[in-house]
Amino acid sequence: MGGLIDWEGGEEGRPEFAEGRPGGAARDNTRSQLAHTVSVVGELPAAGERGVALRAALHDPLRTRLPDPAERGWARSELAVMRALSGPYSERARRIEPNLSRNAPTAPVPAEDPASAHPPPQVNNPGDTTPSSPAGSDPDSGNADLTGESAPSPTAGAHRQETPEAEPLMQSTTTATPALLVNVPMRNTSFVGRQALLRAVEEQLAAQDTAAVLPNALHGLGGVGKSQLALEYIYTHQRDYRIICWIPAERESLILAALSSLASQLGVAPVGQDSMGAAAANTAVPAVLEALRTGTPYDNWLLVFDNAEDIDAVRGYFPHNGPGKVIVTSRNRGWERVASSLPVNVFERDESIELLQKRAQDLPRQDADRLAEALGDLPLAVEQAGAWLGVTGMEVDEYLDLLAQRSPEILEIEQSPDYPVSVAAAWDISLERIRENNPGARQLLDICASMAPEPIPRSILRSSRGVNITPQIDPMLREPIKLNRAIRDLSQFSLIKVDPRAGTLQMHRLLQTVLLAKLSEEERERMRDAAHQLLSAANRGPYGSSQEWRDYQALLPHVLASQAVTSTDPYVRDLVYDTMWFLYYWGDHEGAAVFGRQAWSAWLAASGEEDIYVIRMTKGLAFLLRQVGQISESIPLTEKALEVSRRVQVEPEELIDSLCEMSDARRYQGRFQEARDLGKEATELARSLFGPEDQAALRGAHSWGVDLRLCGEFKEALPLDEETARQRDMLLGDSSFFTLNTLHCVAIDMREAGRYPKAREWQEDVYRRALTALGEKHPLSLRIARDLGVCRRRDGDLAEGAKLAEETLRNFRSRYGDEHLDSLTTATNVCVDRRLAGDLEGSRRIAESTVARLVRRLGPDHAHTLVTRANLAATERALGALDIAQEVEDDVVRRLGDTIGAQHVITLTVGIGRANTAYARLDFEQAHTIDSANLPLLTEVSGAEHPLTLSCTSNLSLDLRGLGRADEADVLQRKAVEGFAAVLRTDHPWLQAARQRRRIECDIAPMPM
């Protein structure tokens, strides 16, 4: 590199910057200057593909493919550069160095096209800032990283992003270094003119926070350069902002993906052990919007929502009143009502001429003028014509004749095309040449037209299984040289744009429209099928792993646009099924339910209810509907899936799954006994067929344990859960999600069986494991935290229990919203904690709102609704509203008796509250009647030593004392105190209350479903 690097002077044989460049430009100059210098060197023609790769590494050091160690000189050059830039580049340097030491200079390794690398996250940092470091690395992988696709780390825990180096405060808003660019496409090197429009964007953003870049009414579909104008504004104003994010906004899922990526870059996305993975949308998006709104860690930001057609949906993702700006590009002129609009028209003639002469350098101005006239100065048509002339050298007169011939043909295809005829005619000329010279490349365009106008990963064009499409396409999928040639040809004619950094290619939506208009319905169907085959053959991992979510995000728009749900191919249906579950685990529950419904409807119509894919999708859709609160609609679907599973005698594993799903559905209905019977049937069937250690048997046993708890059969649930946890620990390890989930259940069994200190100790340990394995914001970690809060409260540590409960409620609401069942059951616990802390009004408010939401979600007779009402009654009693408390408790006991039974422990615990209300009224006789009837039932159901039984005993002694029967009261009081002393800590509030002759209030916590 021109004497920039000294290969011998570094310590231990490491490269260092040459004499006269101490510290590498990092000491004499800035890292920004060094990065700029290296970038310029990489752009030199002599640098070739290696220069492209080096510039890509500057933009994205984490995910860009590592240099080929066989090309030792370039690899050592990049190593020195990465060391000098330091910060996030240090990790890349650390990964390059072992490859150099392992590979001798004489060991050749075949070079791979850098553009075919695995798509990196769409983060780039032109010029240089000191960008935030990548989010972390893959803790689950032990594979050496030779490709740059991931950076495995043997350590658990999150790798938070580094904070950018401090910048001096400036009076101007212009920053000292270019903005951190997130998801921003590559700059259009052919951009010309538009200076007045660029100034107008700048002026509008100076006056208001939002500017809408809209097309002129004559060109409603596009092609006038809205997106390119916004992109050029970004690159010419990089120093006016601190961070800029490009957000594809045609679909809501694309917005979620872009904002999740931004959250990871800002370091505000909750992360767990999978710190290298993509952030979950339902936590990352609220977090990043709040960070933008507050300006922490970056103020002076710019968001660009590209192709934002749904105004209401897109505006929901604006960080209102934040210290930043928003640009919207759209074909929807409705934006004029809500934002300053900037209509974009066709080129001025001089701009058309400039672009034509830029692409075809020998083109006379007069010829360029005539051609621009024929093209109507439409930027997209001008670009296409310029590319053609630049590649072919054709005379303008000949090209104009071709345009004149093509235009009538286009109107024959579509009488009133919703795209300009000039651009379609220009494309048609190029398409015909491609068809003649490279038929496979021409067919590839038709396949891409069947996908979304979003970047298409090149990786899906490299088949991982035997995909057979056409004789022209198939060789390209098997021979990289032919594929690269086809992509190069298409790129030369500006039919696609290639992003070598991201490993993607992209087609303009107008070209897609033109191509599809030229196909017959039969041809469209064949091209869609080809797109489905390519998408289904793409490598994708487990949908539940955040490590794989970026791959799913890249495929998602194409799965949707290609209507993959309509395919009957088993491989494609697997892709659709996995995509639905990716959406759920990623956090887009509503999107998962909508997509699942589309797939279920299409599959049912095509294959009938007995098809195995239809059965699975029926169960999946029903589950998702329960998660989003549409329980009444989900139940018949689950019932149908089980009925069909039994009728057609599906494979045993499928039947076991259907039984477990039906058990889950019955819980949401509050029909716990039926759920228990289904769980038992699933477990016994799995054990008889596969043995107790089989995964299906363990799933059935776990489900059965949930049902036993809901039925109040804790003594039966405890040994079952302990054995399930032991088996899962042996099979999956102690940090597995499934092991931790069952260990969590063991703690609840212990707690509800009355072993409060042991349950807390157990749950504290499970929580520590979950934090290490999953992170504090993982849904299972939050559920464990919720029940740990109850364990702490039952163990007498009211303050710590309340603190954890409040924090967990905030986290659940942030993740799922107020209406989700996890949020509601946690709110029920918080109601109790606030009452015990003396915040009676706060307890009443949260209890009343939670009851109303539970009624809407589960109904008025569900046990969770009634438990929350009972806890609300206790708060009313503490507030002195005894009439209200009595009315609520009487109604709750009646409803519980009709649903879960009069002798269920929940019903009996509400009875303790009823007696307390009577006692508060000084109606000692009524209190005695209730407590004396309750005590033998509690003794039978829970045991004589259970704290609930002892609480009833202590309260009964006070009833007797109120009735003047002091001797009997003393006997019961001593019994309660001695019993409490044996099972509770010495400072437990219930033990103190028994000693001091005060009533004991027993709370009820909802059992997880």
Secondary structure as the mmCIF struct_conf table of DSSP 4:
data_model
#
loop_
_struct_conf.conf_type_id
_struct_conf.id
_struct_conf.beg_label_comp_id
_struct_conf.beg_label_asym_id
_struct_conf.beg_label_seq_id
_struct_conf.end_label_comp_id
_struct_conf.end_label_asym_id
_struct_conf.end_label_seq_id
TURN_TY1_P TURN_TY1_P1 GLY A 2 GLY A 3
STRN STRN1 ILE A 5 ASP A 6
BEND BEND1 TRP A 7 GLY A 10
HELX_RH_3T_P HELX_RH_3T_P1 GLU A 11 GLY A 13
STRN STRN2 GLU A 16 PHE A 17
HELX_LH_PP_P HELX_LH_PP_P1 ALA A 18 ALA A 18
TURN_TY1_P TURN_TY1_P2 GLU A 19 GLY A 20
BEND BEND2 ARG A 21 ARG A 21
TURN_TY1_P TURN_TY1_P3 PRO A 22 ASP A 28
BEND BEND3 ASN A 29 ASN A 29
HELX_RH_AL_P HELX_RH_AL_P1 ARG A 31 GLU A 43
BEND BEND4 LEU A 44 LEU A 44
HELX_RH_3T_P HELX_RH_3T_P2 PRO A 45 ALA A 47
HELX_RH_AL_P HELX_RH_AL_P2 GLY A 48 HIS A 59
TURN_TY1_P TURN_TY1_P4 PRO A 61 ARG A 63
BEND BEND5 THR A 64 THR A 64
HELX_LH_PP_P HELX_LH_PP_P2 ARG A 65 ASP A 68
TURN_TY1_P TURN_TY1_P5 PRO A 69 ALA A 70
BEND BEND6 GLU A 71 GLU A 71
HELX_RH_AL_P HELX_RH_AL_P3 ARG A 72 LEU A 85
TURN_TY1_P TURN_TY1_P6 GLY A 87 PRO A 88
HELX_RH_AL_P HELX_RH_AL_P4 TYR A 89 ARG A 102
BEND BEND7 ASN A 103 ASN A 103
TURN_TY1_P TURN_TY1_P7 PRO A 105 THR A 106
HELX_RH_3T_P HELX_RH_3T_P3 PRO A 114 SER A 116
BEND BEND8 ALA A 117 ALA A 117
HELX_LH_PP_P HELX_LH_PP_P3 HIS A 118 PRO A 121
BEND BEND9 GLN A 122 GLN A 122
STRN STRN3 VAL A 123 ASN A 124
BEND BEND10 PRO A 126 GLY A 127
HELX_LH_PP_P HELX_LH_PP_P4 PRO A 131 PRO A 134
STRN STRN4 ASP A 138 ASP A 138
TURN_TY1_P TURN_TY1_P8 PRO A 139 ASP A 140
BEND BEND11 ASN A 143 ASN A 143
BEND BEND12 LEU A 146 GLU A 149
STRN STRN5 PRO A 152 PRO A 152
BEND BEND13 PRO A 154 PRO A 154
BEND BEND14 GLY A 157 GLY A 157
HELX_LH_PP_P HELX_LH_PP_P5 ARG A 160 ALA A 166
BEND BEND15 GLN A 171 THR A 173
BEND BEND16 ALA A 176 THR A 177
HELX_LH_PP_P HELX_LH_PP_P6 PRO A 178 ALA A 179
STRN STRN6 LEU A 180 VAL A 182
BEND BEND17 ASN A 183 ASN A 183
HELX_LH_PP_P HELX_LH_PP_P7 VAL A 184 ARG A 187
TURN_TY1_P TURN_TY1_P9 THR A 189 SER A 190
HELX_RH_AL_P HELX_RH_AL_P5 GLN A 195 ALA A 207
BEND BEND18 GLN A 208 ASP A 209
STRN STRN7 THR A 210 PRO A 215
HELX_RH_3T_P HELX_RH_3T_P4 ALA A 217 HIS A 219
BEND BEND19 LEU A 221 LEU A 221
BEND BEND20 VAL A 224 VAL A 224
HELX_RH_AL_P HELX_RH_AL_P6 LYS A 226 THR A 236
BEND BEND21 HIS A 237 HIS A 237
HELX_RH_3T_P HELX_RH_3T_P5 GLN A 238 ASP A 240
BEND BEND22 ARG A 242 ARG A 242
STRN STRN8 ILE A 243 PRO A 248
BEND BEND23 GLU A 250 ARG A 251
HELX_RH_AL_P HELX_RH_AL_P7 GLU A 252 LEU A 266
TURN_TY1_P TURN_TY1_P10 GLY A 267 GLY A 267
BEND BEND24 ALA A 269 ALA A 269
BEND BEND25 GLN A 273 GLN A 273
TURN_TY1_P TURN_TY1_P11 SER A 275 MET A 276
BEND BEND26 GLY A 277 GLY A 277
HELX_LH_PP_P HELX_LH_PP_P8 ALA A 278 ALA A 280
HELX_RH_AL_P HELX_RH_AL_P8 ALA A 281 THR A 294
TURN_TY1_P TURN_TY1_P12 GLY A 295 GLY A 295
BEND BEND27 PRO A 297 PRO A 297
BEND BEND28 ASN A 300 ASN A 300
STRN STRN9 TRP A 301 ASP A 306
TURN_TY1_P TURN_TY1_P13 ASN A 307 ASN A 307
HELX_RH_AL_P HELX_RH_AL_P9 ILE A 311 ARG A 315
TURN_TY1_P TURN_TY1_P14 GLY A 316 TYR A 317
TURN_TY1_P TURN_TY1_P15 HIS A 320 ASN A 321
BEND BEND29 PRO A 323 PRO A 323
STRN STRN10 GLY A 324 THR A 329
BEND BEND30 ARG A 331 ARG A 331
HELX_RH_3T_P HELX_RH_3T_P6 ARG A 333 ARG A 337
TURN_TY1_P TURN_TY1_P16 VAL A 338 VAL A 338
BEND BEND31 ALA A 339 ALA A 339
STRN STRN11 SER A 340 VAL A 344
BEND BEND32 VAL A 346 VAL A 346
HELX_RH_AL_P HELX_RH_AL_P10 ARG A 349 ARG A 359
BEND BEND33 ALA A 360 ALA A 360
TURN_TY1_P TURN_TY1_P17 GLN A 361 ASP A 362
HELX_RH_AL_P HELX_RH_AL_P11 ARG A 365 ALA A 374
TURN_TY1_P TURN_TY1_P18 LEU A 375 ASP A 377
HELX_RH_AL_P HELX_RH_AL_P12 PRO A 379 THR A 392
HELX_RH_AL_P HELX_RH_AL_P13 VAL A 396 ILE A 413
BEND BEND34 GLN A 415 SER A 416
BEND BEND35 ASP A 418 TYR A 419
HELX_RH_AL_P HELX_RH_AL_P14 VAL A 421 ASN A 437
HELX_RH_AL_P HELX_RH_AL_P15 PRO A 439 ALA A 449
TURN_TY1_P TURN_TY1_P19 SER A 450 SER A 450
BEND BEND36 MET A 451 MET A 451
BEND BEND37 PRO A 453 GLU A 454
STRN STRN12 ILE A 456 PRO A 457
HELX_RH_3T_P HELX_RH_3T_P7 ARG A 458 LEU A 461
BEND BEND38 ARG A 462 ARG A 462
BEND BEND39 SER A 464 ARG A 465
TURN_TY1_P TURN_TY1_P20 PRO A 471 ILE A 473
HELX_RH_AL_P HELX_RH_AL_P16 ASP A 474 ARG A 478
HELX_RH_AL_P HELX_RH_AL_P17 PRO A 480 GLN A 492
TURN_TY1_P TURN_TY1_P21 PHE A 493 SER A 494
BEND BEND40 LEU A 495 ILE A 496
STRN STRN13 LYS A 497 ASP A 499
TURN_TY1_P TURN_TY1_P22 PRO A 500 GLY A 503
STRN STRN14 THR A 504 GLN A 506
HELX_RH_AL_P HELX_RH_AL_P18 ARG A 509 ALA A 517
TURN_TY1_P TURN_TY1_P23 LYS A 518 LYS A 518
BEND BEND41 LEU A 519 LEU A 519
HELX_RH_AL_P HELX_RH_AL_P19 GLU A 521 ALA A 537
BEND BEND42 ALA A 538 ALA A 538
TURN_TY1_P TURN_TY1_P24 TYR A 543 GLY A 544
HELX_RH_3T_P HELX_RH_3T_P8 SER A 546 GLU A 548
HELX_RH_AL_P HELX_RH_AL_P20 TRP A 549 ALA A 561
TURN_TY1_P TURN_TY1_P25 SER A 562 GLN A 563
HELX_RH_3T_P HELX_RH_3T_P9 ALA A 564 THR A 566
HELX_RH_AL_P HELX_RH_AL_P21 PRO A 570 TRP A 586
TURN_TY1_P TURN_TY1_P26 GLY A 587 GLY A 587
HELX_RH_AL_P HELX_RH_AL_P22 HIS A 589 SER A 607
TURN_TY1_P TURN_TY1_P27 GLU A 609 GLU A 610
BEND BEND43 ASP A 611 ASP A 611
HELX_RH_AL_P HELX_RH_AL_P23 ILE A 612 GLN A 627
TURN_TY1_P TURN_TY1_P28 VAL A 628 GLY A 629
HELX_RH_AL_P HELX_RH_AL_P24 ILE A 631 ARG A 647
TURN_TY1_P TURN_TY1_P29 VAL A 648 GLN A 649
HELX_RH_AL_P HELX_RH_AL_P25 PRO A 652 GLN A 669
TURN_TY1_P TURN_TY1_P30 GLY A 670 GLY A 670
HELX_RH_AL_P HELX_RH_AL_P26 PHE A 672 PHE A 690
TURN_TY1_P TURN_TY1_P31 PRO A 692 GLU A 693
BEND BEND44 ASP A 694 ASP A 694
HELX_RH_AL_P HELX_RH_AL_P27 GLN A 695 LEU A 710
TURN_TY1_P TURN_TY1_P32 CYS A 711 GLY A 712
HELX_RH_AL_P HELX_RH_AL_P28 PHE A 714 LEU A 732
TURN_TY1_P TURN_TY1_P33 ASP A 734 SER A 735
BEND BEND45 SER A 736 SER A 736
HELX_RH_AL_P HELX_RH_AL_P29 PHE A 737 GLU A 752
TURN_TY1_P TURN_TY1_P34 ALA A 753 GLY A 754
HELX_RH_AL_P HELX_RH_AL_P30 TYR A 756 LEU A 774
TURN_TY1_P TURN_TY1_P35 GLU A 776 LYS A 777
BEND BEND46 HIS A 778 HIS A 778
HELX_RH_AL_P HELX_RH_AL_P31 PRO A 779 ARG A 794
TURN_TY1_P TURN_TY1_P36 ASP A 795 GLY A 796
HELX_RH_AL_P HELX_RH_AL_P32 LEU A 798 TYR A 816
TURN_TY1_P TURN_TY1_P37 ASP A 818 GLU A 819
BEND BEND47 HIS A 820 HIS A 820
HELX_RH_AL_P HELX_RH_AL_P33 LEU A 821 LEU A 836
TURN_TY1_P TURN_TY1_P38 ALA A 837 GLY A 838
HELX_RH_AL_P HELX_RH_AL_P34 LEU A 840 LEU A 858
TURN_TY1_P TURN_TY1_P39 PRO A 860 ASP A 861
BEND BEND48 HIS A 862 HIS A 862
HELX_RH_AL_P HELX_RH_AL_P35 ALA A 863 ALA A 878
TURN_TY1_P TURN_TY1_P40 LEU A 879 GLY A 880
HELX_RH_AL_P HELX_RH_AL_P36 LEU A 882 THR A 899
TURN_TY1_P TURN_TY1_P41 ILE A 900 ILE A 900
TURN_TY1_P TURN_TY1_P42 ALA A 902 GLN A 903
BEND BEND49 HIS A 904 HIS A 904
HELX_RH_AL_P HELX_RH_AL_P37 VAL A 905 ALA A 920
TURN_TY1_P TURN_TY1_P43 ARG A 921 LEU A 922
HELX_RH_AL_P HELX_RH_AL_P38 PHE A 924 SER A 942
TURN_TY1_P TURN_TY1_P44 ALA A 944 GLU A 945
BEND BEND50 HIS A 946 HIS A 946
HELX_RH_AL_P HELX_RH_AL_P39 PRO A 947 GLY A 962
TURN_TY1_P TURN_TY1_P45 LEU A 963 GLY A 964
HELX_RH_AL_P HELX_RH_AL_P40 ALA A 966 VAL A 983
BEND BEND51 LEU A 984 LEU A 984
TURN_TY1_P TURN_TY1_P46 THR A 986 ASP A 987
HELX_RH_AL_P HELX_RH_AL_P41 PRO A 989 ARG A 995
TURN_TY1_P TURN_TY1_P47 GLN A 996 ARG A 997
HELX_LH_PP_P HELX_LH_PP_P9 PRO A 1006 PRO A 1008
#
